[in-house]
């Protein structure tokens, strides 16, 4: 095996296809690296002994890890296992932890040879070319790369973002078939199976102070064309039997015309599917036309970012929402016949006990109505 991409051993309850690794696998293939595999240690329920046995058997030349902050300890154990089995295996780390921590993140994972900040579909194939086929590429030419210099300091190259998302292709779904995953989706609820997460945009233009999206993918909203999104859904529907889609965008519904185009495309194809939004929708961008079209084409539940029952805290968060507007939009979702649920934050830095109680009151209001 030449290249192995890994979701590390983790205690998370999310067991979903790692589409970030899927996009990296596609980027590698587009650049001529076809001997590549994805190992999802969470799905496979691997122990560290299982992981060691896998590395001993396959002997990959390069192993890349998707790292969340809560998996740093386990990823370090996996990295140490790799170097114990074969010190010559090149190790690479990336994902949201590295995007947030940069040089410090690589320093905290001493058995990792390289890291990436931000989107790596451009930089990762360049590293493969330099390391695996010794192309004449210097480390400082690889965008987003984090690497150690000869004096043992750590250098971080400037990131780049992918402006044209369609050119990235689709995640390598053949390496992570949706039906091989358990019925344990990111959003906890589902109507149909198999389920596939899909991403149709990157970045978020809103300034919410608690959110890491700008750190990971920037504040500029970049969109795949709806034709490209529907083509991926068609592949998943026909070739992998997917019947539910979980759209994991941070800002899917900012462009209302695009949402309607998406719904029209589903209707035209006659698919009997369901879909929902585990990362949430922007509440103030919802209107009756958009909600109705979504319900007509398979949407069944809407998670929205309410965050707080205190107007003061909403203002501190820069949510650009009022309590009145929240009530109006949640009532509208119910009117259309969709099931709303909300994200809430307890413990915001400026929050008082009174603010927390206001939030709890907002959460409990629907339950109280059941007994009125």
N, C-alpha and C positions, 0 to 999 in steps of 0.2 A: 504494500500500500504506500502511495506517495504522500497523500494529504488526508488528514483526519480532522474533522471539525467536531467539537464536543460541547454538549450541555453538561456541566459537571454534576457530580453527586450533590443532592440538595434535599432539604427538608420542606421545600415549598409544596403547596398542594396544587399548584398549577402544572398540569401535564398536557402541554399543547405543542404542536409542531413549532420548532424554533425558526421562524421564517427569516430572521436576521442571518442565521447561518445558511439558510437556503439561498438567500441572495448572494452571499459570498461564494457558495459553491457554483452558482451560475456564472458569477464574474470570473472565477477560476477557469471554468469550462470555456467561456468566451475567449480566453487567452491561451487555450491549448492544453490546459491541465485537466485531464479527464479521469485520472486515477484518484478519485476523491470519494470520501464517505462521510456520513454524519452519524455520530454516536450520541444518542440521547440517554444519558445515564439515569435520568429521572424516570423516563418511560420504561427502560429496561430493568429498573429497580436494582441497579448495580451497587454492590459493596465495593470498598477499595480493593479487596482481593480480586473481585471480578474484573475491575478496571485493570489491575496489574496483569491479569491473565490475558486480557484482550490486547494490551500493548505488547506483551511478550510474543503473542501469536502473530500479530499483524505487522509489527515493526515499521510503523510509518516513518517517513522521513521528516515530516513536519506536522505538528499538532497545534490547532488553534482552539482557544476556549472563549465562549461567551460568558462574561462575568457580571453578575449583579453583586452589589455590596454585601448582601447577606450570604453570599457563597464564597467569599474570599478565603476563609479558613479551609473549606473543603477543596477549593481549586488549588490552593497551595499544596495540600496533601497529594492531589493528583499530579501536579507538576513535579513534586519530589519523587513520586513513583516512576514517572517517565524517565527522569534523569538517573534514577537507580537502575532501571532496566537497561537503558542505553543513553549515556551522556551525550551522544552525538545527535540525538533527535532534537530538532529545532522546535522551540515552544513559543507560541504567540498568544497574547491575550487582548481582548477588546470588549466592547459592550458599554453599557451605561456607567459602570463603575469607573472604567478608564476615561470615559468622556468627561466625567466629573472631577477626577483626581489627577489626570495627566502624569507627570513625572513621579509624583508621590505614589501613584498607584503602581507603577512599575517597580519602584524601590521597595514597596511593601510585598512584592511577589518575586523574591530573588531568583527563583528557578525559572522565571520567564525570561526568554531572550529578547523578545520584542513586544511592543504593545501598539495599539491604535486608538487615537481619539477620534470620535465622531464616525461618520459614515466611511466605510473602508472598501467599498466596491472598486474604487479607483486605485487606492494605495496597496491593497492586499495582493492583487496580481503582480504589481511591480516588485513587491518583496519576494514573491514566488520566483519571478524571473531572475532576480539577483541571487537568491540563495540556492535554488534548485537547478538552474541551467546557466548560472554565472554570466548573465548578460551584463553589459557594461553600463550599469546603473549605480549611482552613488546613493548612499542612505539619505542625504539631504534632498534628493529628488523625489522622495516618496511621501506624498501628502499624508498628514496625520500620524506619521510614524513616531513612536517613542522608542529611543534606543540608547544604549550605553556607549560612551565614547572611550577612547584609549586611556584617558585619565580617570575613568570610572565615574565620571559625571553623567547625568542623563539629559539628553536633548529631545525636545519636542518640536516636530515640524509643524508648520501651519496646516490647518485643516482645509479641505475643500468639501463643498456640498455638491450633490448631483442635481443639476438644474433640470435636466431632461430625464424624468423618471422612467418613461417608456423604454428608453434604450437599455435599462438594466435587465429587461426581460422579466421572467417570472422566477420565483424561488424554485429550487430543484425539488419539486414535489415527489419525484421518483425516489429520492433519498429519505423522505419522511412522509410516507403515505398516510393521509388523514385517518383511514380506517384502521390503521395499526395503533392508533392512540385510543385510550379509554374514553368513555363518555363522561369526561371531567373537564368541561370547558372553562376558559378563563373567566367567563361571566357567571359561573356556577349553575345557571339555568339553561335549558335548551328544549327544543321541541322535536328536532329531527337529528338523525345521525346517519352517516359520518358528518363531522363538523370541520370546517377549515377557517382559520383566521386569515384575513387579507388586509393589506394596507393600500389605501388609494391616494393618500397624501402624506407629506412629511412636513414637519414644522408647524408652529402655531403662532399667529400674529397677536394673540392677546397677552396682556402684561401681568397675569395673575402671579402674585409674589411668592406663592408657595410651590409653584410648579417647576419641575426640572426639564420640561420639554425644550425650552430654548437652549439649555446647556447641551442636550443630547442631539437635537436636530435643527436648532436655530429658530429664529422668529419669523423667517420668511416662509409663507405657505406655498409649497410646491405641489403640483397636482399631476397625477397620471391622467391621461385621457380616459374618458368613460369607455370608449371603444376598446382600449387596452385592458381596462378592468374587467369588462364583460367577456373578453377573450380568455382571460385567466379563469374566470368563473365557469366558462363553458368547458375548458379543459378539466377543471375539478369536477364539474357535474357529469361529463360524459366519460372521462377516463378513470376517475377515482370515486365515482358514486356519491359525491358530496351533496347533501340536501339541506345543510344549514351553513350560513356564512356569518362569522363574527368580524365585523369591521372595526379594526383596532386603531383607527385614526384618532388624533387629538382634536381635529377640527373638520370633521367630515361635512358638516352641514352649513359651513360659512357661505358657500356659493349655492343659493337656492336653485338656480337654473340647472346647475350640474346635478343636484340631487334629483330633480325631476327627470333629467336625461337618463340618469341611472335607473330610475323606476320604469320609465318608458322602455328601456332596453330589456329589462326583466320581463315585462308584460309582452313585448313583441316576441320573445323567445318561448313563451308559454311554460316557463319553468314552474314547477310546484315546489317552492323552496320556502324556507324561513330565514330571517336574518335579524340581527340585533347589534348593539353597540356597547360592548363591555367597558370601553374606555370613556363612554359618556358622549353626550351631544351638547352643543352650545345652546343653552336654554333660550336666550333672547333672539336667536335666529330661527326659531320654530314658528311656523304659521299653519293655518288650517289646511291650505292647499298642499303643502309639503307633507304634513302628517297624514292626510288622507291618501295621497299617492303612495306613501310608504306602507301604510296599512294594507292597501289594495294589492301590493306586490310582495307581501310576505313579512314585513316588519311586525313584531308582536310585543316587544317590550322596549322601553326607553329608559336608560339611565341618564340622569342629568346632574350637572354639577351645581348643587344648591349651596353646599359648603357651610353655611352658618344661618342661624335664625336671628342674628343681631345685625342690624344695618351698619352699625359702627364697624364691626369686624368685616363685613362684606366690602366696605369702603377701604379698610386697611389692606385687604387682600387685592384690591384693585379689580374686583370682579365685574364692575360696571353693571351691576344688577341691583334692583330694589326688591324689598320683600313683597310689594304689591305686584310687581311683574312676575316674580317667581310663582305666586299664587295663581295669577292669570294664566300662565303657560302650563302649569301642572293641571289646572282645571281643564284646559283645552285638550291636553293629551288624553285625559279621562273621557272627555266628551267624544273624541274620535273613536274611542273604544280600545285604546292602547293602555298597557299597564306601566305606570311610571314608577321608577325607584330613584333614589337620590344618593349622591356622595355627600358626606358631611365630614368636617374636620373639627376635632376636639383638641385643644392645646395650642392654638395659634398664639404667637408670642405676645400680642397685645390683649389677649382675651382675659376677661375676669370671670369669676364664678357666675355672675349674673348673665354674662354673654353665653356661657355654657348652658345654663338653664333655659335660656331662650331657644338655643339650638335643640335641646332635648324636647322642648315643647313642640317645635316644628316637626320633629321626627314622630312624635306620638300622636299628633292631630289625626292622621288617617285612622289609627286604631280606635281613638275615642269615638269617631263618627260611627263605627260599627255598632256601638252600644247605645247610641242616642235614640 
